[in-house]
Amino acid sequence: MKKDQLLTRRRVLLAGAAAVGAAGTTGALVVGRSDGSARPVAPAPGAPARRPLKPSAYRLQPLTGYGAPPAAPRRTPVRSEPILRMPARDRTMMLTFDDGPDPRYTPDILDTLARYDVRATFFVCGEMADYNRDLLSRMADEGHVVGNHTWSHPLLTRLGRRRIRSEMERTSEVVEQAYGEPPRWFRAPYGAWNRAAFQLGAELGMEPLAWTVDTLDWTTPGTGTIVDRVEDGAAPGVVVLSHDAGGDRSQSVRALRSYLPELLDSGYHLTVPRRHYV
């Protein structure tokens, strides 16, 4: 059947469906005319009246047959350990920030990243994201990746499967609403992974990502110490862990301003994770 014939058929079906809704209560049949309109036809004498159609009983499906069918989504593997680093491609690294977003520190971090045109990954806690959805929207606008860091930052190894699922699902819902798509990456609080976390994360379409270099910035060791840890640990494929919430993160903000241009001057390319790169 040619495309113009298909479109004519569609108009007939649309017109017929509308007329069925109007004439269904009288028991009349509907016949499509060649011009795309429809006319009701009275039932034969003595024929039983047709039962009225409910408004939702008919849905015209989109016409198909143009192009190849969409590929089935790729299934997320269930891992037994988290991903610790990226494939070593030239001098490529990743910066990640946990526990936010926090309106006291996250905007400054985003400003610094924007100044150098760098993308990073933010593993957000749902209860923080829920109060700061505008920051998730900004992350989306500026090309950053947002991952799932549970709702309330609990120690997952002490929780049952139902509670772990709730922590993940609630956060994914907020991320999808504010960021525009569900998270594809998950990080366990405290780096405490268990079998349930890997299984449930995979069921929600998320890969587990840990880190290679821990700045330990949550201990507030001093801006210079944080800078030294990042620069000393810099290497192809490295994933750096910092924080933009969960306490006083002013040292983390100042450290980023220092080590980011140094990394770029040293020839490093800062990027974000890609699905199924391992």
KAJO-V166577 format. One record per residue. N is the residue number from 1. OMEGA is omega in whole degrees, 0 to 359 (* if undefined). NEAR is the number of other C-alpha atoms within 12 Angstrom. D_LAST is the distance of its C-alpha to the last C-alpha in whole Angstrom. Layout:
[[N,OMEGA,NEAR,D_LAST] [N,OMEGA,NEAR,D_LAST]]
This chain:
[[1,181,11,46] [2,184,10,45] [3,181,13,44] [4,177,10,47] [5,177,15,48] [6,180,18,45] [7,176,18,46] [8,178,21,49] [9,180,25,48] [10,179,24,46] [11,179,24,49] [12,181,26,51] [13,178,29,49] [14,180,25,49] [15,180,27,52] [16,179,30,53] [17,178,32,51] [18,181,27,52] [19,177,28,56] [20,179,33,55] [21,181,26,54] [22,186,22,58] [23,185,28,60] [24,183,26,58] [25,180,18,60] [26,181,21,63] [27,182,24,62] [28,173,27,62] [29,179,28,60] [30,180,28,58] [31,179,24,58] [32,174,25,56] [33,181,18,58] [34,180,16,57] [35,177,17,57] [36,179,21,54] [37,180,22,57] [38,177,25,58] [39,178,23,61] [40,177,25,62] [41,182,20,64] [42,178,19,66] [43,179,17,66] [44,180,12,68] [45,178,10,71] [46,179,8,71] [47,180,11,67] [48,180,12,65] [49,178,17,64] [50,179,19,60] [51,180,16,58] [52,177,19,57] [53,174,22,53] [54,181,15,51] [55,183,15,50] [56,185,12,46] [57,183,14,47] [58,175,17,46] [59,179,15,43] [60,181,18,43] [61,178,10,39] [62,175,14,38] [63,182,17,39] [64,177,15,36] [65,179,12,35] [66,179,11,34] [67,182,8,31] [68,178,8,28] [69,181,8,27] [70,180,10,24] [71,178,8,21] [72,180,7,20] [73,181,7,17] [74,183,13,14] [75,179,17,14] [76,181,23,12] [77,174,22,11] [78,184,24,13] [79,177,24,11] [80,175,18,14] [81,182,23,12] [82,174,31,11] [83,184,32,8] [84,183,26,10] [85,178,31,9] [86,171,32,8] [87,183,21,7] [88,179,20,11] [89,182,18,12] [90,181,15,16] [91,182,22,17] [92,179,28,15] [93,176,41,15] [94,172,44,15] [95,179,44,18] [96,181,47,18] [97,185,46,21] [98,165,48,22] [99,183,42,25] [100,2,44,27] [101,179,43,28] [102,183,37,31] [103,178,25,34] [104,187,21,35] [105,184,29,32] [106,179,41,29] [107,178,27,31] [108,178,26,32] [109,178,43,28] [110,178,37,28] [111,181,23,31] [112,178,26,29] [113,180,31,26] [114,181,21,28] [115,182,16,30] [116,178,23,28] [117,182,19,26] [118,177,32,23] [119,179,32,20] [120,179,40,19] [121,181,49,17] [122,175,48,20] [123,190,48,20] [124,171,51,23] [125,186,45,25] [126,182,40,27] [127,175,30,30] [128,181,33,30] [129,182,41,28] [130,180,28,31] [131,185,21,34] [132,183,28,32] [133,179,30,31] [134,179,24,32] [135,175,33,29] [136,177,42,27] [137,178,27,28] [138,178,25,28] [139,179,37,25] [140,181,28,24] [141,185,18,27] [142,171,24,25] [143,178,24,22] [144,177,34,20] [145,178,37,18] [146,179,48,19] [147,184,49,17] [148,180,52,19] [149,183,53,21] [150,182,42,23] [151,188,37,27] [152,176,28,29] [153,179,32,27] [154,172,27,28] [155,189,23,26] [156,182,32,25] [157,177,21,25] [158,184,16,29] [159,173,20,29] [160,183,18,29] [161,182,21,26] [162,180,15,29] [163,178,23,29] [164,179,34,25] [165,179,26,25] [166,180,24,27] [167,181,36,26] [168,185,47,23] [169,181,33,25] [170,179,29,27] [171,179,43,25] [172,179,38,23] [173,179,28,26] [174,179,35,27] [175,181,43,24] [176,180,25,24] [177,186,22,28] [178,184,28,28] [179,178,34,25] [180,176,22,25] [181,182,23,22] [182,179,27,20] [183,179,43,18] [184,182,36,14] [185,183,40,13] [186,176,47,15] [187,180,47,16] [188,175,43,19] [189,180,33,22] [190,184,23,23] [191,183,27,19] [192,183,24,21] [193,170,31,19] [194,185,28,20] [195,180,23,19] [196,180,27,21] [197,179,44,19] [198,182,35,16] [199,182,27,18] [200,177,33,19] [201,179,42,17] [202,178,28,15] [203,179,23,18] [204,176,31,18] [205,184,29,15] [206,174,38,14] [207,179,38,10] [208,180,44,11] [209,178,46,11] [210,182,38,13] [211,178,35,14] [212,181,28,15] [213,178,30,19] [214,180,32,21] [215,184,37,24] [216,182,27,26] [217,179,36,28] [218,177,28,29] [219,184,20,32] [220,183,23,33] [221,184,20,33] [222,183,22,35] [223,182,26,33] [224,180,23,33] [225,178,25,31] [226,179,36,29] [227,181,33,29] [228,181,25,29] [229,179,27,26] [230,184,35,24] [231,178,29,25] [232,181,19,25] [233,183,24,21] [234,178,35,20] [235,179,29,18] [236,177,26,15] [237,184,31,12] [238,173,37,14] [239,184,35,14] [240,178,44,18] [241,172,39,19] [242,181,42,23] [243,175,42,25] [244,178,40,27] [245,179,35,29] [246,182,30,30] [247,178,20,33] [248,183,24,35] [249,180,36,32] [250,177,31,34] [251,179,31,33] [252,179,43,29] [253,181,36,31] [254,181,27,33] [255,179,33,30] [256,180,46,28] [257,182,27,31] [258,187,26,31] [259,181,34,27] [260,178,38,26] [261,178,23,28] [262,178,22,28] [263,180,30,24] [264,179,24,25] [265,179,15,28] [266,176,18,26] [267,179,17,24] [268,175,27,21] [269,182,30,19] [270,187,38,18] [271,181,29,15] [272,183,32,14] [273,176,40,10] [274,181,20,9] [275,172,22,8] [276,177,21,5] [277,180,16,4] [278,*,19,0]]
